[in-house]
Amino acid sequence: VTLDTHSKLDVAIDGADNVDPGFNLVKGGGGALLREKMVELAADKFIVIVDESKLCGGLGPTFPIPVEITPFCHEHTIRTIAALPSC
């Protein structure tokens, strides 16, 4: 089953890489950012499941976060990332 054949999903379920006390989360540590976002947007409901190992005091550089850059607006994306205070 792919989004090409099933464009609308009732629910999508995925895990997070880190979750802070305010329930802010980091996803995409595995590098499938665009793929995960497309599935999330196709779903009526998106559920994120975590266990204790994913809880952290605050989101930060505990591991490198990949950035997926697509050809569309790639120069804008590079400038935006370069302007971030942590880069």
Sequence and secondary structure as in RCSB ss.txt:
>XXXX:A:sequence
VTLDTHSKLDVAIDGADNVDPGFNLVKGGGGALLREKMVELAADKFIVIVDESKLCGGLGPTFPIPVEITPFCHE
HTIRTIAALPSC
>XXXX:A:secstr
  TTT   EEEEEEE SEE TT  EE  TTS HHHHHHHHHHEEEEEEE  GGGB SS SSSS       STTHH
HHHHHHHTSTT 
